Amino acid sequence: MAGKIDKALQQLLKQSIKIMKLWENASPTSAFAAQKIKLNLSGHDFIWVIFRLNTSVNRQVTTAVAPLSSGQGEITLAQGGSPYMVQYYRPFTLDASSVDFSHGFLGYPSRSETQNDAAAIPLKIYGVKLIGDAIN
């Protein structure tokens, strides 16, 4: 019975959401300067961006999902360790034709943040389309 329910849920998901890769970073180990990525986002409800912590840590650590209607998004990542935690941050704006990534920033406790384009590297951008009445 569980197998039938699992298959039914998978089918419902396939019928309610469509995800399409729109862009991939060709140099994920390089610093990522502030830049606008031209894309056709019309027809998508959200973008989903996968980020890498920084240029030296080879992990796809987290994602940011932003509704196109919001016009903006951001990613804040943290890496714990002694004696302090480091925060990596990168804001972005979006519209129907582009995703515009700001510079990356590093933040340390008790210090102001500093611009660092080796932080919060965008790796992939996906367009997400809700089909029908998937989410109310």
Salt bridges, closest charged atoms under 4 A:
GLU24 OE1 - LYS21 NZ 2.64
ASP45 OD2 - LYS129 NZ 3.84
ASP117 OD1 - HIS103 ND1 3.04
